[in-house]
Every structure is written in structure tokens, then in C-alpha cells.
């Protein structure tokens, strides 16, 4: 204890010199820790979890001294990248927490940092820092500033040259309609998105447009493509693209700073609102404000596009008024990519990598093998490709058996596919010529009740969901209703051979 206090006093005595860093580090207060934590939370909300993990996962607070806040990173590459692409955003966030902040500096701590922690405790390194030849990382820009497209990427040129943003999450210049792989599973959603982007302010189409799918199937790509196309259009649209998480943070900050009215006015004067990850919108006050915003935009014939991981009527955490507004538009579902789409994604990814390093080459049979094995989502397909790209520097001649070993966590080990309640509802609705909305509605006609009870029975027998959870997924019904449906179908299956055959057919369709 004495030694520690003496060290702290020594640090204070050095504070009067030219270099105040040791003193600041020695007396790093709890207030500075809270400040850093709040900045990191805001930064993650703004750029998204994936970008944050890549570029800011190992960011640390170095010192706060006389209006200058210093952060440190382990490599010069990270310092250069953050300075070139995110310094203005970090400065804005820091000043929102501490108005007296004058300057942000990024330092490299490699020469003075503590002994390295085990690799398992570190955040993953950005792919661009890998020793293997890799493609250029996607370039992102802070919201409200000109995008910073890769000058060698043709589809990125000219992005954001005409329109303007009020505020919002950063747009990725790579996420355009040209780079989106279209196929049978997303063709309708793609066509609707492109129609909205090309209509401009002259016409409002499919309002609001609600796109939903499981994770990693291209919702964010499609939404950002709409925003990028609208910003590049000649009619100078005012566009806001944001995530639900960032919307919550922005409103909470505005309320804290007594600036909510200014924020509301800026949002109500836009032409296009694009909001992603709607399932994360939480809080009674925030949802109340969002409801007013979406009502104002729709009543003013302004376009709204929303995406979530499930249909609007299944977003149980949302206020009923918000759900009602979202359900009143056009809801489109995107499904997983088929083999042809997956192979095309891998070929495009290889092409981009070869633009960086012409020596990169992955055999066509390897790409075909990966496309046939990794079937869950485009995001897992991207992970598989990155794994191959990294490994090829150590193992130039990868056999198909070795590829399977490397990708076993993505390919799976033969366990059956996880069935979702949404899949069951979709298959049952199609089989009995009703809609999913009718299955979860309050209608009690015979043509609806029987399919609904069968769907509930299948949900209980094919998924690990509880009776209360199944009830919530079927329009907020009580668990006793689900229990009654399950028992009734079980009784009927013992007596009705035709119904038994129907249920077996439905099970096969769902598993396929």
C-alpha cells in the first residue's frame, strides 16, 4: 500500500513537466473509466458489432489531460486506419460525453504495453492485419460525412455525391445493388428494394417496406444498397440509414442534452428512412417516439424501409401501435441462398481478393465443395472463404478432406437442421392455402383453426420451444390454448389416417 501511494505521488510530481502521461495513467480515475466505457458503447452502436470488433476491439484509454484524450492501439496499422476513417466520429462521441474535449489522439502502445495476454482473451485481429494475402477491408465512413470508397472499386465510385444524410449509421460503399447476389430466395425483396431506390421522391412504393429473414441472409446489404442508391440519385434525397440500437442511443443522448425537439425536426424532414435490426428497438419512450416518427413520415408520403430477423407481427417486444404500422405495409421474407447463389458469392469474393493480389487462387472444385457444404447463410459462407484465404499461405494445396477439417464448425457434424417456428408456420400456411398472418390472427373459422392447431402441434414436437413461447409466436395466445391444440391433434392422429399422412408430409417439407 505504501509503495503504491508513493508511486502515485511520484506521478503527481511529474505532472508539471512536459510529459503528463505517466501521471495520468497513475491516477486514472473511475470517472475516466466510465467515460471510456460510454464512448465504446456509443461507438459500437454507431458502427455495428462486426466493425467495432475488427477496428476497436483492442482500443484502450491512455490518458485524459487538459482537453486532450489519448487512446491507444497495439499496431501502427490500426492507428493509421482509425485516424483516416474514424477520428471525426470518435471526436464527436467524446465531445458528446465531455464537451470540453478539444482533441483526440491515437497512440501505438506496442513499445510500452504490459506483457501480452493469452491469445484466447484477445479480440480477433482485423483481417487486413493478417500475414496472409487478403482482400482490402471494407471502407466505412462516419455518418453525416462523405463516404470513403475504395478508389479501385468501380461500384463505389461516385457514392454519396448527390444526396445528403441528416445523421445515421455508416454506409458501406460496397453494399450496392451491383454487388448483391440475386437468386430465387431473395428475388422479390431485391426487386422491391430496387424499385424504391429508382423511384426517388417522385413516387412512394410499398410503404412501409418490411424485409425479414434469419441472420446473415443479406438484409443489411439490401438496405444499405437502397440508401447508397438514393444518396447517389440526382434528385438530392435526404436519407437516414440507421440501426435500431443507434436510434435508441441517439434519442437517449438528445433527451439527456435537452435537444430532442431538434432531433425530431431533423428526422421529420427527410425523404427516406431506412432502419435495420428493428427487433432490438426497446424502451417504452423510445418506441413511443419511433411510432410518432413513422406516422409522420407515412402520412407525409415519405418512404420507410425496415428490416428485422422476423416478421412484424412476430416482434412481440414492440408496441402494438408500431407493429400495426409496420404490418400495414408490404412484408417480404428472404430465405437462405441456394447452391447456385452460394457458388456465385464465393466466385465474387475470390475476384475481389484477386484484385488485391493476383497470386491468390483457390481451385474451382474447392469453391464448389464449400458452396455445397456451407449452407446456413451468406455470413457463414464469408467466414469459410476467409478461413481458406488465411490457410492458403500455410497450406497452398488444400485437399477437400482438409477443407472439411478446417470448416467443420461451419459445415456441421451431421446433426439435423434446427427447425424454426417461422418455418413451420410458412409451410403449414402454404399447404392449407392460408397466410401466416391468418395463422397468428384471432380468426376462429374452421379453415384457419385446423391449420393453426396443426402448426402448434408441429411447433411443440419439432422444436424445443415451451408452450408459453409457442403461444406468443401464435398471436400472443395463452399456453393452455397451445396445450389444447397439441392434445387435440394427438387424439385425431390416432383416429384419422389421412390427417396422419398430412402431418408426416408437412414434417418432410419442413425438414427440407
N, C-alpha and C positions, 0 to 999 in steps of 0.2 A: 504493500500500500504506500509506504513512504517513497519507495523508488518511483512508483507511478506518479505520485504527486510532484516529485522533484522534476521528473521528465516533463510534466505539464507546465511547470513554472519556467523551465528552460525554454520550452516552446514559446511561452508568452514573451520572454525576454527577446526572442528573435523577431517578434512581430514588427518591431520598429525598423528592422532592416529592409533591404530591397526585396528580399525573397520571403514572403509571408506564408509560403505553402506548408512548411513543417508545423508552424503554429496552428494553422487552420486545420490541418489533419489531426493534430493532437487534441484539439478541443472541438472536434466535430460534434456538434450538439444534436440532441434529439430533434430539435426543430429542423435542422438541415436534412436529417434522415426522412422526416415526414415530407419535407419539400421535394426531395428526390423521388420518394415513392409516389407522390401525387403527380409529378411530372411524367414518370414512367407510365402510370395508369392512363393519363391523358394521351400520351404518345401512342400507346398500344391501341387505344380506342380510335385514334385518328388514322393510323396506317394499317391496322389489322394485325392479327396474331402472327401470321406467317412472316410478314415483313419485319415485324418487331423482333421475332426470334432470330432472324437472319442478321439484321444490322445493329440491333440494340440489346441483344440478349446479354452481352458482356460489358455493357456500358456501366460505369461507376461514377459516383460523385467524388471529385478530387478535392475541391475546396470552394468556399463562398467567401469572397473578400472584396469589400468596397464596391459593390455593384457588379463585380466580375464573377461569374460562375464558371468553374472549370470542371469538365467531365473528362474521364479517361477511358481509353480503349486499349486492347492489347497489341494491335498492329497498326502500322502506318497506313496500310490499305484501308482499314476501317475508318481511320481518321480522315483520310482524303475523301472517301465516299460520303461520309456524313457531312463534312464541310461543304462539299459540292452540291449535295442534294437535299439535305435536311436541316441545315443550320438555321435558316429562317424560321422553319416550323418549330424547332426546339426553342429558339429565342422567344417566339410568340407564346408558347406554352409556359415558359419560365416566367415571363412578364405577367401572364395571367395570374400566376401564383404569388409573385413578388414584383410589384410594379417598379421598384427601384432598380431592378436588374438592368444594367447598361450593355453588357456584352457577354457572349457565350464563347468559351474556348474549348477546343477538343485537344487533349494531350495523349501521347502514347506512353503507357506505363510499363512497357516491356523492360526498361532498364532498372526500374526501382521497385517493381511489384513484389509481393510476397511469393514464397515458394508455390509452385504450380499445384493446383488441386488435382485429384484424380480425374481422368477424362470423363468418367461416368457422371460427374457432378457438373460438368460444363454444359453450357448451351451449345447447340450444334453450330459449327462454323459456317459462314456464308459459302455457298458453293463456289463462288468466284475465287476464294482463297485456297481452294483445293489444289494439290500439286498436279492433278490430272488435267489434261486439256479439256476445258469445258466451254460451253457457250456463254456469251455475255449475259450477266444477270439482268433481269427486267429492270428498267429505269422508271422510277416513280417520282412524282413531284408532290410537294405540299399543296394542299387545296388552296384555291384562290390565286395561284401563281401559274405562269406559263408552264406547260408540260415540258419535260426534258427528254424527248425521244432520242433513241439511238440514231445518229445520222446515217448509219448504214442499213437501217431497217426501213424499206420503202413504205410499208403501210403506216409507219409512224410519222412520216414527213407531213408537215402542214397541220398536224393535230392541234386543235385549240387555237386556231388562227383567227376565227371569226367570232365565235360565241364568247360568253363570259360566265364565270361562276360566282355566286354570292359567297358561299363557303362550302365546305364538304370534305369528304374523304378523298384521298389522292386517286387519280385515274391512271391506269397503266396504259401507255400508248400501244402496247402490243395487243391489248384486248379490243380488237376490231371485228367487224363482220367478215373481213377477208381472212383473218386468222382463225375463225371459228369453223370447226369441222361439223358440217351439216349431215344429218342422216335421218333414218326413219324414226328414231326415238325423240328427235328434237325439231323436226322439220316445221311443225305447226307453230311452235313457240318462236323459232327463228324467223319465220315469215311474218308473224305478228310484230316482232321487235323491229324488223327491218321496215315494215310499213309505217310504224310510228316514227322512226328516225327520219324517213324520207318524206313524210307528210309535212313536217315542220309545223309552224304556227298556223298554217292555212287550214288545217283540219285536225280535229281531235278524234282519235280512233281507239276503240276497245278500252274505254275509260272507267275505272282504273284497270290496267292490265296486271294480272297477278300470275306470276310464274313460280311453280313449286316443284321440288324434286329432292331426292336424297342428296347428301353431301358429295361434292366432287364431280357433279354431272354438268357443270357449265353455267349455272345460274349467274354467278358473278361476272363471268366472261361476257355473257349476253347483255347484262345490264350495263356494264361499262362500255360495251360496243354501242349501245344506244346513246349514252352520254357523250362518248367521243364523236360519234357521227353528228349529233345535234350541235356540239360545240364547233365542229368544222363546217357546218352548213352556212350558206350565205345570208340567211335571214337573222343572224345575230341573236339566237335564242339565249335566254338566261336560264342556265341549267344548274341544278343542285343534285349531286350524287353523294349519298352518304349511307353509312350503316346504321342500324337501329342503335347500336352501342354508342356511336359518335353523336347521334341525335340526342340521346339521353344526356351525355356529358355536356354538349353544347348548351342545352336548355338549363341544366343544373347550374352551369357556370354563369349563364345570363341572369338567372334568378338570384344567385348569390351576389352578383355585381349590380343588381337593380337595373338591368339592361334588357329585360325580357321583351319590352314593347318594341325596341329597335330590332331585335332578332325576329319577332313575329312579322313586323312590317317588311323586312328584307325577304322573308320566306313567302309572303303572300303576293309578292310582286314578281315571282319567277314564272317561266313558261313551262318548265319540265322538272318534275320531281321524280328522282329515281332513288329508291330506298331498298337496301339489301338486308337480309337476315332479320326479317320482321318478327320472327319467333322470340327474339331477345328483347323486344320492347317491354319494359317493366315499369311499374310505378303508376299509381292512380292519377297523380297530377300530370305526369309526362304523357300518359295515354289520353288524358282529357285535352291537353294542348294539341296532340297529334290529331285527335278527332276534329277539333276546330280547324286545324290547318288543312286537312284533307277535304273537309266540307267546303271550305272557302275556295280551294283550287278547283274542285269538281264543279261547284256552282258557277265558277268563272270560266268554265270550259278550258281549263289548263290540264295538260296531260300528267297523269300519275302512273308510275310503273313500280310494282312492288314484287319482291321475291322472298320466299321462305322455304323451310325444309318440309312443309306440309301444307295442305290446302287451307284456305282462310277459315272455313267452318270448323277446322280441327285445331285452331290456335286458341286453346282453352284459356290461356293466361291473358288474352286480350279482352278489353272492354267490349261488351256486346254491341255497342254502337259502332266501334271501329270494325269489328268483324262484319257487321251488317253492311257497312260501306264497301269494304273490300270484296265481299261476296256479291255485291250488286254489279260488279264489272264482268270482265272475261277472265276466267281462271283456266290456265293451261298447265299440264303436267309434262315434265321432261323425264324420260326413262334412261336407263343405262345404255351405253353405246354398244352396238353390235360388233361383230368381228371386223367387218369392213371399216367401220369408223375407227376402231381401236388401232388397226394397222395404219390407217391414214394419219392418225395422231402421232404415232411413232415415226413415220416417214418425215412428217413436217418437223418434228423435234430434231431428228437427225440432220435434216437440211440446215436448220438454224445453227446447230453445233458445227457443221462443216463450214459455215460462213466465217467462223472464228478460227478454225484450224482445219485446213483441207486434209490433213493426215488422219483425221478421225474417220473411222469406218467400222460399221457394225454389219455383219453378214445379213443378207435378206432373210435367211432361214431362222436366224436368231430373233429378228423383229417379228416374223410370223409366229414363232413359238411363243414369244412373250404376249403377243396380241391374243393368242388362243388361250393362254393360261391366266392372265391377269384380267379379270372380267368385271370387277366390282365398280370401278369409277375411273374417270379420267385422271383424277388426282393420284390414285394408286399407280396408274399407268405412267404418270410423270415420275413418280418415285422409283419405279422399276427402271425407267430409262436412265435416270441419274445414277442409279446403282451400277448399271452396266458401263456408263460413261466413266465412272470413277475406277471401276475394276479393270478396265481395259489397259490402263497404264501399267498394272502389275501383272495381268494375265492376258496378253494380246490375243491368244487363241482360246476363246471360251467355248467349251462344248455345251450342248443342250443340257446334259446332266448337271454340269457345273452351274449353268444359268438357273436351273431349278433349285439348286442348293442355295444360291445367293438370294433368290426371290421367294423362299419358302414361306416367309411371313406374309407375303402378298398373294401367293398362289393358293395357300391353304393346304391342309393335310387331309382332304377328303371328307371333312365334316359337312353335313347338309347345309344348304343355304338358309340363312336366317330369314324367316318369314315375317313380314310386317303386317300390321292390321290394315294399313292402307292398300297393300297388295290384295288382301282378302276381299276388302270392300270393292275394289275395282273389278276383280274377276267375277265376283258374285253379281254385281250390278250389270256387267256386260252379259252374263249368262241369262239373266232374267229380264233383260231389256228395261232396266230402270237406271236411274242415275245415282251416283254416290251421295248427292245432296238429299235425294229421297230416302236413302237408307238411314241417314242420320237425322232426318226430319221428324216431326211429330205426327205425320200422317199414319193412320191406322187402317187403311184399306187392305184387303186381303192380298192384293198384288204386291204390296210393299211389306206387309208384316212377315209373310213367309220367307222372302229373301233376307230380310233383316235378322230373323231368328237363326237362319242357316249361317249367315255371316258371323253372328255372335258365337254360335256353336263352334265354327271353324277357328275363330279367334282364340277361343279357350283351349281347343285341342291342338292347335298348331303353333301357338306362341306361348311364352312363359308369363303373359300378362295376367294380372289378377282380375276378379270380377269388377271391382270399382274402376280400375283403369280401362277395361273394355267398355264399361258403361259411359265413361267420359268421352271415349272415342266415338260413341254412337249417340251423339247429341246430348251428352250430359245426363244419361239415364242412371237410375239407381241400380246398385249391384244386385238387388233382388230381381229386377227385370231381366238382367242377363242370366241369372241363375235359373229363372223360369224358362227362358228361351232354350238354354242348354238342355235342361231336363226334358222339355217337350220334344226337341229334335231327337234326343236319345231314345225316347219312347217310340217315336214314329219310325226310326230306323229299324227297330226290331220287328215292325209290322209291315212296313211299306218297302218292298224290294226295289221299286222304281226310284223312290227317294234315295235309297242306299246307293244305287248306281249313280245318281246325280251327284251326291256328295263325294263319292270316290273320283268322279270326273273332275269336280271342282278342285279337289286336293291335287290332282295331277297338273291341272292348269296353273294352280298357284305355285307349285314347286318348279314348274318350268319357267 
